[in-house]
Amino acid sequence: MTTTDIAIPTTANLPASSAELAHGSLRNWAASLVDAGALSKAIVATDFVPAHFRGKTGDAAVAIMKGAAIGLDPIAALESIYVVSGKPALYARSMAAIVLAAGHELWTEAEDDGEVTVSGRRAGSEHVESITWTIERAKLAGYTSNKKYATDSRSMLYARAVGDVCRRIAPDVLLGLSYTAEELELDATEPVKVQRRRRKHTTTQEPAADEVQADETTGEILDAEPVEDGAA
């Protein structure tokens, strides 16, 4: 056997470690974030951007990157992705469009103001997923506190049904954007409760009976106790 017959391992033909692959992926993400940031800086000041992204360069950059991962161009990503309470979501019709573009099937079986049924089938599968949402079901789930159920129940029920079907037939296509914006909007419509508490009585100057004060640290509204005539 000659030396030419011996395979000498080199770094060129050794498999990369998981750590090296992860590090390379992070470098690519960092470079992509720089590009997305440059795009978002130019876009967020324009009227083409939805109000919830205006002036928010960082949020817009992340939305652009998230959109690129699911096949959306930067403008489409900012129009389609919505952030509610820190959670990214897609509008229902955008979610349906992405799933259809990936080759899967979606269709509406029945639709009226009180009930919507949406069906779908994954590409290459014979199994059909069908989801029905009714006003009664939405009430039981507590969703109808969102006023849109009173003004446009058909669209809200469709959003629930199509979101459920898309998650079932194509979770891989959505890449973590598994919520519809219509689902998460309920969190944003919940009223903010202001906790009220009694102000402790002190020997220093008391506030007037009709004066309302706020705690400088917590922002809580303080109820001032009335001062009786002749009190020290």
Biotite code that builds the C-alpha atoms (Angstrom):
import biotite.structure as struc

atoms = struc.array([
    struc.Atom([0.000, 0.000, 0.000], chain_id="A", res_id=1, res_name="MET", atom_name="CA", element="C"),
    struc.Atom([1.378, 3.390, -0.914], chain_id="A", res_id=2, res_name="THR", atom_name="CA", element="C"),
    struc.Atom([0.755, 6.668, 0.801], chain_id="A", res_id=3, res_name="THR", atom_name="CA", element="C"),
    struc.Atom([-1.530, 7.599, -2.062], chain_id="A", res_id=4, res_name="THR", atom_name="CA", element="C"),
    struc.Atom([-3.837, 4.772, -1.017], chain_id="A", res_id=5, res_name="ASP", atom_name="CA", element="C"),
    struc.Atom([-4.356, 6.183, 2.471], chain_id="A", res_id=6, res_name="ILE", atom_name="CA", element="C"),
    struc.Atom([-7.237, 8.640, 2.977], chain_id="A", res_id=7, res_name="ALA", atom_name="CA", element="C"),
    struc.Atom([-5.885, 11.375, 5.200], chain_id="A", res_id=8, res_name="ILE", atom_name="CA", element="C"),
    struc.Atom([-8.716, 13.297, 6.941], chain_id="A", res_id=9, res_name="PRO", atom_name="CA", element="C"),
    struc.Atom([-8.622, 17.080, 6.655], chain_id="A", res_id=10, res_name="THR", atom_name="CA", element="C"),
    struc.Atom([-10.759, 19.867, 8.057], chain_id="A", res_id=11, res_name="THR", atom_name="CA", element="C"),
    struc.Atom([-12.188, 20.290, 4.584], chain_id="A", res_id=12, res_name="ALA", atom_name="CA", element="C"),
    struc.Atom([-13.962, 16.935, 4.644], chain_id="A", res_id=13, res_name="ASN", atom_name="CA", element="C"),
    struc.Atom([-14.831, 16.720, 8.325], chain_id="A", res_id=14, res_name="LEU", atom_name="CA", element="C"),
    struc.Atom([-18.509, 17.330, 9.153], chain_id="A", res_id=15, res_name="PRO", atom_name="CA", element="C"),
    struc.Atom([-19.234, 20.642, 10.849], chain_id="A", res_id=16, res_name="ALA", atom_name="CA", element="C"),
    struc.Atom([-20.263, 20.418, 14.478], chain_id="A", res_id=17, res_name="SER", atom_name="CA", element="C"),
    struc.Atom([-23.713, 21.481, 15.631], chain_id="A", res_id=18, res_name="SER", atom_name="CA", element="C"),
    struc.Atom([-22.128, 24.440, 17.420], chain_id="A", res_id=19, res_name="ALA", atom_name="CA", element="C"),
    struc.Atom([-20.410, 25.602, 14.225], chain_id="A", res_id=20, res_name="GLU", atom_name="CA", element="C"),
    struc.Atom([-23.631, 25.295, 12.243], chain_id="A", res_id=21, res_name="LEU", atom_name="CA", element="C"),
    struc.Atom([-25.547, 27.208, 14.889], chain_id="A", res_id=22, res_name="ALA", atom_name="CA", element="C"),
    struc.Atom([-22.884, 29.916, 14.980], chain_id="A", res_id=23, res_name="HIS", atom_name="CA", element="C"),
    struc.Atom([-23.006, 30.260, 11.218], chain_id="A", res_id=24, res_name="GLY", atom_name="CA", element="C"),
    struc.Atom([-26.776, 30.496, 11.342], chain_id="A", res_id=25, res_name="SER", atom_name="CA", element="C"),
    struc.Atom([-26.574, 33.262, 13.939], chain_id="A", res_id=26, res_name="LEU", atom_name="CA", element="C"),
    struc.Atom([-24.131, 35.196, 11.757], chain_id="A", res_id=27, res_name="ARG", atom_name="CA", element="C"),
    struc.Atom([-26.560, 34.932, 8.862], chain_id="A", res_id=28, res_name="ASN", atom_name="CA", element="C"),
    struc.Atom([-29.413, 36.113, 11.077], chain_id="A", res_id=29, res_name="TRP", atom_name="CA", element="C"),
    struc.Atom([-27.347, 39.057, 12.305], chain_id="A", res_id=30, res_name="ALA", atom_name="CA", element="C"),
    struc.Atom([-26.514, 40.063, 8.728], chain_id="A", res_id=31, res_name="ALA", atom_name="CA", element="C"),
    struc.Atom([-30.183, 39.700, 7.744], chain_id="A", res_id=32, res_name="SER", atom_name="CA", element="C"),
    struc.Atom([-31.233, 41.846, 10.697], chain_id="A", res_id=33, res_name="LEU", atom_name="CA", element="C"),
    struc.Atom([-28.907, 44.627, 9.525], chain_id="A", res_id=34, res_name="VAL", atom_name="CA", element="C"),
    struc.Atom([-30.512, 44.523, 6.081], chain_id="A", res_id=35, res_name="ASP", atom_name="CA", element="C"),
    struc.Atom([-34.032, 44.361, 7.547], chain_id="A", res_id=36, res_name="ALA", atom_name="CA", element="C"),
    struc.Atom([-33.210, 47.281, 9.840], chain_id="A", res_id=37, res_name="GLY", atom_name="CA", element="C"),
    struc.Atom([-32.086, 49.405, 6.909], chain_id="A", res_id=38, res_name="ALA", atom_name="CA", element="C"),
    struc.Atom([-35.303, 48.578, 5.056], chain_id="A", res_id=39, res_name="LEU", atom_name="CA", element="C"),
    struc.Atom([-37.528, 49.230, 8.066], chain_id="A", res_id=40, res_name="SER", atom_name="CA", element="C"),
    struc.Atom([-35.834, 52.587, 8.767], chain_id="A", res_id=41, res_name="LYS", atom_name="CA", element="C"),
    struc.Atom([-36.759, 53.745, 5.283], chain_id="A", res_id=42, res_name="ALA", atom_name="CA", element="C"),
    struc.Atom([-40.279, 52.308, 5.385], chain_id="A", res_id=43, res_name="ILE", atom_name="CA", element="C"),
    struc.Atom([-41.677, 53.037, 8.860], chain_id="A", res_id=44, res_name="VAL", atom_name="CA", element="C"),
    struc.Atom([-41.887, 56.774, 8.221], chain_id="A", res_id=45, res_name="ALA", atom_name="CA", element="C"),
    struc.Atom([-44.127, 56.318, 5.180], chain_id="A", res_id=46, res_name="THR", atom_name="CA", element="C"),
    struc.Atom([-47.903, 56.061, 4.874], chain_id="A", res_id=47, res_name="ASP", atom_name="CA", element="C"),
    struc.Atom([-47.530, 52.549, 3.446], chain_id="A", res_id=48, res_name="PHE", atom_name="CA", element="C"),
    struc.Atom([-46.894, 51.161, 6.924], chain_id="A", res_id=49, res_name="VAL", atom_name="CA", element="C"),
    struc.Atom([-49.776, 50.243, 9.287], chain_id="A", res_id=50, res_name="PRO", atom_name="CA", element="C"),
    struc.Atom([-50.071, 52.530, 12.321], chain_id="A", res_id=51, res_name="ALA", atom_name="CA", element="C"),
    struc.Atom([-48.804, 49.878, 14.762], chain_id="A", res_id=52, res_name="HIS", atom_name="CA", element="C"),
    struc.Atom([-45.393, 49.831, 13.016], chain_id="A", res_id=53, res_name="PHE", atom_name="CA", element="C"),
    struc.Atom([-44.897, 53.544, 12.423], chain_id="A", res_id=54, res_name="ARG", atom_name="CA", element="C"),
    struc.Atom([-41.755, 54.793, 14.087], chain_id="A", res_id=55, res_name="GLY", atom_name="CA", element="C"),
    struc.Atom([-40.937, 51.313, 15.434], chain_id="A", res_id=56, res_name="LYS", atom_name="CA", element="C"),
    struc.Atom([-37.866, 50.379, 13.428], chain_id="A", res_id=57, res_name="THR", atom_name="CA", element="C"),
    struc.Atom([-36.953, 47.349, 15.549], chain_id="A", res_id=58, res_name="GLY", atom_name="CA", element="C"),
    struc.Atom([-40.449, 45.825, 15.493], chain_id="A", res_id=59, res_name="ASP", atom_name="CA", element="C"),
    struc.Atom([-40.692, 46.404, 11.749], chain_id="A", res_id=60, res_name="ALA", atom_name="CA", element="C"),
    struc.Atom([-37.288, 44.802, 11.129], chain_id="A", res_id=61, res_name="ALA", atom_name="CA", element="C"),
    struc.Atom([-38.285, 41.648, 13.000], chain_id="A", res_id=62, res_name="VAL", atom_name="CA", element="C"),
    struc.Atom([-41.615, 41.532, 11.137], chain_id="A", res_id=63, res_name="ALA", atom_name="CA", element="C"),
    struc.Atom([-39.752, 41.829, 7.818], chain_id="A", res_id=64, res_name="ILE", atom_name="CA", element="C"),
    struc.Atom([-37.458, 38.935, 8.786], chain_id="A", res_id=65, res_name="MET", atom_name="CA", element="C"),
    struc.Atom([-40.401, 36.840, 9.965], chain_id="A", res_id=66, res_name="LYS", atom_name="CA", element="C"),
    struc.Atom([-42.221, 37.582, 6.743], chain_id="A", res_id=67, res_name="GLY", atom_name="CA", element="C"),
    struc.Atom([-39.207, 36.620, 4.631], chain_id="A", res_id=68, res_name="ALA", atom_name="CA", element="C"),
    struc.Atom([-39.165, 33.218, 6.346], chain_id="A", res_id=69, res_name="ALA", atom_name="CA", element="C"),
    struc.Atom([-42.715, 32.499, 5.158], chain_id="A", res_id=70, res_name="ILE", atom_name="CA", element="C"),
    struc.Atom([-42.337, 33.996, 1.692], chain_id="A", res_id=71, res_name="GLY", atom_name="CA", element="C"),
    struc.Atom([-43.614, 37.552, 2.163], chain_id="A", res_id=72, res_name="LEU", atom_name="CA", element="C"),
    struc.Atom([-41.869, 40.597, 0.716], chain_id="A", res_id=73, res_name="ASP", atom_name="CA", element="C"),
    struc.Atom([-41.123, 43.449, 3.217], chain_id="A", res_id=74, res_name="PRO", atom_name="CA", element="C"),
    struc.Atom([-44.231, 45.517, 2.445], chain_id="A", res_id=75, res_name="ILE", atom_name="CA", element="C"),
    struc.Atom([-46.506, 42.452, 2.504], chain_id="A", res_id=76, res_name="ALA", atom_name="CA", element="C"),
    struc.Atom([-44.949, 41.361, 5.805], chain_id="A", res_id=77, res_name="ALA", atom_name="CA", element="C"),
    struc.Atom([-45.699, 44.698, 7.470], chain_id="A", res_id=78, res_name="LEU", atom_name="CA", element="C"),
    struc.Atom([-49.249, 44.622, 6.110], chain_id="A", res_id=79, res_name="GLU", atom_name="CA", element="C"),
    struc.Atom([-49.879, 41.018, 7.159], chain_id="A", res_id=80, res_name="SER", atom_name="CA", element="C"),
    struc.Atom([-48.096, 40.586, 10.497], chain_id="A", res_id=81, res_name="ILE", atom_name="CA", element="C"),
    struc.Atom([-49.650, 42.087, 13.593], chain_id="A", res_id=82, res_name="TYR", atom_name="CA", element="C"),
    struc.Atom([-48.196, 42.180, 17.099], chain_id="A", res_id=83, res_name="VAL", atom_name="CA", element="C"),
    struc.Atom([-50.543, 41.952, 20.098], chain_id="A", res_id=84, res_name="VAL", atom_name="CA", element="C"),
    struc.Atom([-49.167, 41.817, 23.644], chain_id="A", res_id=85, res_name="SER", atom_name="CA", element="C"),
    struc.Atom([-45.755, 40.847, 22.301], chain_id="A", res_id=86, res_name="GLY", atom_name="CA", element="C"),
    struc.Atom([-47.101, 37.957, 20.208], chain_id="A", res_id=87, res_name="LYS", atom_name="CA", element="C"),
    struc.Atom([-46.717, 38.060, 16.393], chain_id="A", res_id=88, res_name="PRO", atom_name="CA", element="C"),
    struc.Atom([-49.771, 36.997, 14.426], chain_id="A", res_id=89, res_name="ALA", atom_name="CA", element="C"),
    struc.Atom([-51.084, 36.936, 10.875], chain_id="A", res_id=90, res_name="LEU", atom_name="CA", element="C"),
    struc.Atom([-54.390, 38.281, 9.680], chain_id="A", res_id=91, res_name="TYR", atom_name="CA", element="C"),
    struc.Atom([-56.629, 35.322, 8.853], chain_id="A", res_id=92, res_name="ALA", atom_name="CA", element="C"),
    struc.Atom([-56.796, 36.031, 5.132], chain_id="A", res_id=93, res_name="ARG", atom_name="CA", element="C"),
    struc.Atom([-52.999, 36.385, 4.977], chain_id="A", res_id=94, res_name="SER", atom_name="CA", element="C"),
    struc.Atom([-52.628, 33.050, 6.772], chain_id="A", res_id=95, res_name="MET", atom_name="CA", element="C"),
    struc.Atom([-54.989, 31.449, 4.269], chain_id="A", res_id=96, res_name="ALA", atom_name="CA", element="C"),
    struc.Atom([-53.071, 32.973, 1.340], chain_id="A", res_id=97, res_name="ALA", atom_name="CA", element="C"),
    struc.Atom([-49.737, 31.596, 2.619], chain_id="A", res_id=98, res_name="ILE", atom_name="CA", element="C"),
    struc.Atom([-51.175, 28.105, 3.139], chain_id="A", res_id=99, res_name="VAL", atom_name="CA", element="C"),
    struc.Atom([-52.764, 28.120, -0.337], chain_id="A", res_id=100, res_name="LEU", atom_name="CA", element="C"),
    struc.Atom([-49.505, 29.353, -1.920], chain_id="A", res_id=101, res_name="ALA", atom_name="CA", element="C"),
    struc.Atom([-47.754, 26.357, -0.351], chain_id="A", res_id=102, res_name="ALA", atom_name="CA", element="C"),
    struc.Atom([-50.036, 24.032, -2.348], chain_id="A", res_id=103, res_name="GLY", atom_name="CA", element="C"),
    struc.Atom([-52.551, 23.104, 0.332], chain_id="A", res_id=104, res_name="HIS", atom_name="CA", element="C"),
    struc.Atom([-56.330, 23.456, -0.051], chain_id="A", res_id=105, res_name="GLU", atom_name="CA", element="C"),
    struc.Atom([-58.808, 25.638, 1.841], chain_id="A", res_id=106, res_name="LEU", atom_name="CA", element="C"),
    struc.Atom([-62.462, 26.270, 1.156], chain_id="A", res_id=107, res_name="TRP", atom_name="CA", element="C"),
    struc.Atom([-65.558, 27.608, 2.901], chain_id="A", res_id=108, res_name="THR", atom_name="CA", element="C"),
    struc.Atom([-68.316, 25.031, 3.372], chain_id="A", res_id=109, res_name="GLU", atom_name="CA", element="C"),
    struc.Atom([-70.952, 27.354, 4.851], chain_id="A", res_id=110, res_name="ALA", atom_name="CA", element="C"),
    struc.Atom([-71.075, 30.951, 5.981], chain_id="A", res_id=111, res_name="GLU", atom_name="CA", element="C"),
    struc.Atom([-73.594, 33.322, 7.523], chain_id="A", res_id=112, res_name="ASP", atom_name="CA", element="C"),
    struc.Atom([-73.672, 35.830, 10.390], chain_id="A", res_id=113, res_name="ASP", atom_name="CA", element="C"),
    struc.Atom([-74.158, 33.123, 13.025], chain_id="A", res_id=114, res_name="GLY", atom_name="CA", element="C"),
    struc.Atom([-72.062, 30.211, 11.771], chain_id="A", res_id=115, res_name="GLU", atom_name="CA", element="C"),
    struc.Atom([-69.019, 29.614, 9.541], chain_id="A", res_id=116, res_name="VAL", atom_name="CA", element="C"),
    struc.Atom([-67.523, 26.287, 8.463], chain_id="A", res_id=117, res_name="THR", atom_name="CA", element="C"),
    struc.Atom([-64.092, 26.130, 6.804], chain_id="A", res_id=118, res_name="VAL", atom_name="CA", element="C"),
    struc.Atom([-62.458, 22.972, 5.425], chain_id="A", res_id=119, res_name="SER", atom_name="CA", element="C"),
    struc.Atom([-58.936, 22.208, 4.283], chain_id="A", res_id=120, res_name="GLY", atom_name="CA", element="C"),
    struc.Atom([-56.713, 19.428, 3.051], chain_id="A", res_id=121, res_name="ARG", atom_name="CA", element="C"),
    struc.Atom([-52.949, 19.093, 3.139], chain_id="A", res_id=122, res_name="ARG", atom_name="CA", element="C"),
    struc.Atom([-51.281, 18.609, -0.257], chain_id="A", res_id=123, res_name="ALA", atom_name="CA", element="C"),
    struc.Atom([-50.984, 14.897, -1.029], chain_id="A", res_id=124, res_name="GLY", atom_name="CA", element="C"),
    struc.Atom([-53.452, 13.878, 1.685], chain_id="A", res_id=125, res_name="SER", atom_name="CA", element="C"),
    struc.Atom([-57.016, 12.618, 1.359], chain_id="A", res_id=126, res_name="GLU", atom_name="CA", element="C"),
    struc.Atom([-57.933, 13.656, 4.902], chain_id="A", res_id=127, res_name="HIS", atom_name="CA", element="C"),
    struc.Atom([-60.160, 16.744, 5.144], chain_id="A", res_id=128, res_name="VAL", atom_name="CA", element="C"),
    struc.Atom([-60.186, 18.934, 8.245], chain_id="A", res_id=129, res_name="GLU", atom_name="CA", element="C"),
    struc.Atom([-63.443, 20.833, 8.852], chain_id="A", res_id=130, res_name="SER", atom_name="CA", element="C"),
    struc.Atom([-63.949, 23.429, 11.580], chain_id="A", res_id=131, res_name="ILE", atom_name="CA", element="C"),
    struc.Atom([-67.204, 25.164, 12.494], chain_id="A", res_id=132, res_name="THR", atom_name="CA", element="C"),
    struc.Atom([-67.432, 28.291, 14.627], chain_id="A", res_id=133, res_name="TRP", atom_name="CA", element="C"),
    struc.Atom([-70.784, 29.633, 15.786], chain_id="A", res_id=134, res_name="THR", atom_name="CA", element="C"),
    struc.Atom([-71.748, 32.701, 17.791], chain_id="A", res_id=135, res_name="ILE", atom_name="CA", element="C"),
    struc.Atom([-72.783, 30.386, 20.620], chain_id="A", res_id=136, res_name="GLU", atom_name="CA", element="C"),
    struc.Atom([-69.368, 28.726, 20.642], chain_id="A", res_id=137, res_name="ARG", atom_name="CA", element="C"),
    struc.Atom([-67.652, 32.126, 20.592], chain_id="A", res_id=138, res_name="ALA", atom_name="CA", element="C"),
    struc.Atom([-69.773, 33.260, 23.543], chain_id="A", res_id=139, res_name="LYS", atom_name="CA", element="C"),
    struc.Atom([-68.879, 30.173, 25.565], chain_id="A", res_id=140, res_name="LEU", atom_name="CA", element="C"),
    struc.Atom([-65.196, 30.822, 24.847], chain_id="A", res_id=141, res_name="ALA", atom_name="CA", element="C"),
    struc.Atom([-65.540, 34.435, 25.982], chain_id="A", res_id=142, res_name="GLY", atom_name="CA", element="C"),
    struc.Atom([-64.568, 35.909, 22.627], chain_id="A", res_id=143, res_name="TYR", atom_name="CA", element="C"),
    struc.Atom([-67.668, 38.024, 22.056], chain_id="A", res_id=144, res_name="THR", atom_name="CA", element="C"),
    struc.Atom([-66.446, 40.680, 24.487], chain_id="A", res_id=145, res_name="SER", atom_name="CA", element="C"),
    struc.Atom([-64.634, 41.860, 21.372], chain_id="A", res_id=146, res_name="ASN", atom_name="CA", element="C"),
    struc.Atom([-67.119, 44.330, 19.866], chain_id="A", res_id=147, res_name="LYS", atom_name="CA", element="C"),
    struc.Atom([-66.286, 43.180, 16.346], chain_id="A", res_id=148, res_name="LYS", atom_name="CA", element="C"),
    struc.Atom([-68.416, 40.094, 16.963], chain_id="A", res_id=149, res_name="TYR", atom_name="CA", element="C"),
    struc.Atom([-71.423, 42.422, 17.143], chain_id="A", res_id=150, res_name="ALA", atom_name="CA", element="C"),
    struc.Atom([-70.529, 44.504, 14.083], chain_id="A", res_id=151, res_name="THR", atom_name="CA", element="C"),
    struc.Atom([-68.972, 41.859, 11.802], chain_id="A", res_id=152, res_name="ASP", atom_name="CA", element="C"),
    struc.Atom([-69.601, 38.406, 13.259], chain_id="A", res_id=153, res_name="SER", atom_name="CA", element="C"),
    struc.Atom([-69.143, 36.633, 9.931], chain_id="A", res_id=154, res_name="ARG", atom_name="CA", element="C"),
    struc.Atom([-65.556, 37.834, 9.488], chain_id="A", res_id=155, res_name="SER", atom_name="CA", element="C"),
    struc.Atom([-64.634, 37.054, 13.089], chain_id="A", res_id=156, res_name="MET", atom_name="CA", element="C"),
    struc.Atom([-66.077, 33.526, 12.914], chain_id="A", res_id=157, res_name="LEU", atom_name="CA", element="C"),
    struc.Atom([-64.278, 32.953, 9.611], chain_id="A", res_id=158, res_name="TYR", atom_name="CA", element="C"),
    struc.Atom([-60.997, 34.096, 11.173], chain_id="A", res_id=159, res_name="ALA", atom_name="CA", element="C"),
    struc.Atom([-61.413, 31.572, 13.987], chain_id="A", res_id=160, res_name="ARG", atom_name="CA", element="C"),
    struc.Atom([-62.307, 28.714, 11.653], chain_id="A", res_id=161, res_name="ALA", atom_name="CA", element="C"),
    struc.Atom([-59.645, 29.358, 9.012], chain_id="A", res_id=162, res_name="VAL", atom_name="CA", element="C"),
    struc.Atom([-56.975, 29.804, 11.690], chain_id="A", res_id=163, res_name="GLY", atom_name="CA", element="C"),
    struc.Atom([-57.844, 26.431, 13.218], chain_id="A", res_id=164, res_name="ASP", atom_name="CA", element="C"),
    struc.Atom([-57.786, 24.675, 9.845], chain_id="A", res_id=165, res_name="VAL", atom_name="CA", element="C"),
    struc.Atom([-54.471, 26.244, 8.771], chain_id="A", res_id=166, res_name="CYS", atom_name="CA", element="C"),
    struc.Atom([-52.804, 25.196, 12.005], chain_id="A", res_id=167, res_name="ARG", atom_name="CA", element="C"),
    struc.Atom([-53.994, 21.634, 11.529], chain_id="A", res_id=168, res_name="ARG", atom_name="CA", element="C"),
    struc.Atom([-53.065, 21.080, 7.901], chain_id="A", res_id=169, res_name="ILE", atom_name="CA", element="C"),
    struc.Atom([-49.911, 23.219, 7.539], chain_id="A", res_id=170, res_name="ALA", atom_name="CA", element="C"),
    struc.Atom([-48.188, 24.086, 10.832], chain_id="A", res_id=171, res_name="PRO", atom_name="CA", element="C"),
    struc.Atom([-44.797, 23.813, 9.107], chain_id="A", res_id=172, res_name="ASP", atom_name="CA", element="C"),
    struc.Atom([-45.716, 26.553, 6.623], chain_id="A", res_id=173, res_name="VAL", atom_name="CA", element="C"),
    struc.Atom([-46.626, 29.050, 9.359], chain_id="A", res_id=174, res_name="LEU", atom_name="CA", element="C"),
    struc.Atom([-43.246, 28.738, 11.136], chain_id="A", res_id=175, res_name="LEU", atom_name="CA", element="C"),
    struc.Atom([-44.480, 29.839, 14.552], chain_id="A", res_id=176, res_name="GLY", atom_name="CA", element="C"),
    struc.Atom([-46.995, 32.412, 13.311], chain_id="A", res_id=177, res_name="LEU", atom_name="CA", element="C"),
    struc.Atom([-49.821, 30.195, 14.490], chain_id="A", res_id=178, res_name="SER", atom_name="CA", element="C"),
    struc.Atom([-52.135, 32.905, 15.836], chain_id="A", res_id=179, res_name="TYR", atom_name="CA", element="C"),
    struc.Atom([-54.466, 35.011, 13.757], chain_id="A", res_id=180, res_name="THR", atom_name="CA", element="C"),
    struc.Atom([-54.525, 38.711, 14.584], chain_id="A", res_id=181, res_name="ALA", atom_name="CA", element="C"),
    struc.Atom([-58.278, 38.441, 15.076], chain_id="A", res_id=182, res_name="GLU", atom_name="CA", element="C"),
    struc.Atom([-57.701, 35.917, 17.869], chain_id="A", res_id=183, res_name="GLU", atom_name="CA", element="C"),
    struc.Atom([-55.200, 38.059, 19.735], chain_id="A", res_id=184, res_name="LEU", atom_name="CA", element="C"),
    struc.Atom([-57.099, 41.317, 19.297], chain_id="A", res_id=185, res_name="GLU", atom_name="CA", element="C"),
    struc.Atom([-59.316, 40.221, 22.192], chain_id="A", res_id=186, res_name="LEU", atom_name="CA", element="C"),
    struc.Atom([-56.392, 40.832, 24.577], chain_id="A", res_id=187, res_name="ASP", atom_name="CA", element="C"),
    struc.Atom([-56.019, 44.358, 23.263], chain_id="A", res_id=188, res_name="ALA", atom_name="CA", element="C"),
    struc.Atom([-59.705, 45.146, 23.733], chain_id="A", res_id=189, res_name="THR", atom_name="CA", element="C"),
    struc.Atom([-59.848, 44.142, 27.395], chain_id="A", res_id=190, res_name="GLU", atom_name="CA", element="C"),
    struc.Atom([-60.338, 47.243, 29.580], chain_id="A", res_id=191, res_name="PRO", atom_name="CA", element="C"),
    struc.Atom([-57.483, 48.243, 31.838], chain_id="A", res_id=192, res_name="VAL", atom_name="CA", element="C"),
    struc.Atom([-58.600, 47.985, 35.453], chain_id="A", res_id=193, res_name="LYS", atom_name="CA", element="C"),
    struc.Atom([-57.510, 50.742, 37.800], chain_id="A", res_id=194, res_name="VAL", atom_name="CA", element="C"),
    struc.Atom([-56.984, 49.576, 41.347], chain_id="A", res_id=195, res_name="GLN", atom_name="CA", element="C"),
    struc.Atom([-58.318, 52.043, 43.901], chain_id="A", res_id=196, res_name="ARG", atom_name="CA", element="C"),
    struc.Atom([-57.233, 52.214, 47.528], chain_id="A", res_id=197, res_name="ARG", atom_name="CA", element="C"),
    struc.Atom([-57.706, 54.502, 50.493], chain_id="A", res_id=198, res_name="ARG", atom_name="CA", element="C"),
    struc.Atom([-55.033, 57.046, 51.289], chain_id="A", res_id=199, res_name="ARG", atom_name="CA", element="C"),
    struc.Atom([-53.617, 56.701, 54.772], chain_id="A", res_id=200, res_name="LYS", atom_name="CA", element="C"),
    struc.Atom([-54.493, 59.524, 57.173], chain_id="A", res_id=201, res_name="HIS", atom_name="CA", element="C"),
    struc.Atom([-51.487, 61.691, 58.096], chain_id="A", res_id=202, res_name="THR", atom_name="CA", element="C"),
    struc.Atom([-50.869, 64.573, 60.464], chain_id="A", res_id=203, res_name="THR", atom_name="CA", element="C"),
    struc.Atom([-49.575, 66.758, 57.634], chain_id="A", res_id=204, res_name="THR", atom_name="CA", element="C"),
    struc.Atom([-51.697, 68.739, 55.195], chain_id="A", res_id=205, res_name="GLN", atom_name="CA", element="C"),
    struc.Atom([-54.632, 66.708, 53.948], chain_id="A", res_id=206, res_name="GLU", atom_name="CA", element="C"),
    struc.Atom([-55.955, 66.934, 50.386], chain_id="A", res_id=207, res_name="PRO", atom_name="CA", element="C"),
    struc.Atom([-59.321, 68.510, 49.757], chain_id="A", res_id=208, res_name="ALA", atom_name="CA", element="C"),
    struc.Atom([-62.344, 66.189, 49.777], chain_id="A", res_id=209, res_name="ALA", atom_name="CA", element="C"),
    struc.Atom([-62.886, 66.443, 46.017], chain_id="A", res_id=210, res_name="ASP", atom_name="CA", element="C"),
    struc.Atom([-59.202, 66.200, 45.068], chain_id="A", res_id=211, res_name="GLU", atom_name="CA", element="C"),
    struc.Atom([-57.989, 63.106, 43.186], chain_id="A", res_id=212, res_name="VAL", atom_name="CA", element="C"),
    struc.Atom([-54.355, 62.139, 43.474], chain_id="A", res_id=213, res_name="GLN", atom_name="CA", element="C"),
    struc.Atom([-52.199, 59.486, 41.794], chain_id="A", res_id=214, res_name="ALA", atom_name="CA", element="C"),
    struc.Atom([-49.331, 57.554, 43.290], chain_id="A", res_id=215, res_name="ASP", atom_name="CA", element="C"),
    struc.Atom([-46.171, 58.788, 41.544], chain_id="A", res_id=216, res_name="GLU", atom_name="CA", element="C"),
    struc.Atom([-44.604, 55.308, 41.568], chain_id="A", res_id=217, res_name="THR", atom_name="CA", element="C"),
    struc.Atom([-47.471, 52.993, 40.625], chain_id="A", res_id=218, res_name="THR", atom_name="CA", element="C"),
    struc.Atom([-49.821, 55.446, 38.886], chain_id="A", res_id=219, res_name="GLY", atom_name="CA", element="C"),
    struc.Atom([-52.716, 54.212, 41.023], chain_id="A", res_id=220, res_name="GLU", atom_name="CA", element="C"),
    struc.Atom([-55.555, 56.615, 41.692], chain_id="A", res_id=221, res_name="ILE", atom_name="CA", element="C"),
    struc.Atom([-55.809, 57.467, 45.361], chain_id="A", res_id=222, res_name="LEU", atom_name="CA", element="C"),
    struc.Atom([-59.099, 58.238, 47.063], chain_id="A", res_id=223, res_name="ASP", atom_name="CA", element="C"),
    struc.Atom([-58.583, 61.145, 49.437], chain_id="A", res_id=224, res_name="ALA", atom_name="CA", element="C"),
    struc.Atom([-60.468, 61.018, 52.730], chain_id="A", res_id=225, res_name="GLU", atom_name="CA", element="C"),
    struc.Atom([-62.500, 64.159, 53.486], chain_id="A", res_id=226, res_name="PRO", atom_name="CA", element="C"),
    struc.Atom([-61.214, 66.435, 56.246], chain_id="A", res_id=227, res_name="VAL", atom_name="CA", element="C"),
    struc.Atom([-63.677, 67.418, 58.929], chain_id="A", res_id=228, res_name="GLU", atom_name="CA", element="C"),
    struc.Atom([-63.970, 71.092, 59.896], chain_id="A", res_id=229, res_name="ASP", atom_name="CA", element="C"),
    struc.Atom([-61.701, 71.941, 62.804], chain_id="A", res_id=230, res_name="GLY", atom_name="CA", element="C"),
    struc.Atom([-59.348, 69.017, 62.278], chain_id="A", res_id=231, res_name="ALA", atom_name="CA", element="C"),
    struc.Atom([-55.695, 69.701, 63.165], chain_id="A", res_id=232, res_name="ALA", atom_name="CA", element="C"),
])
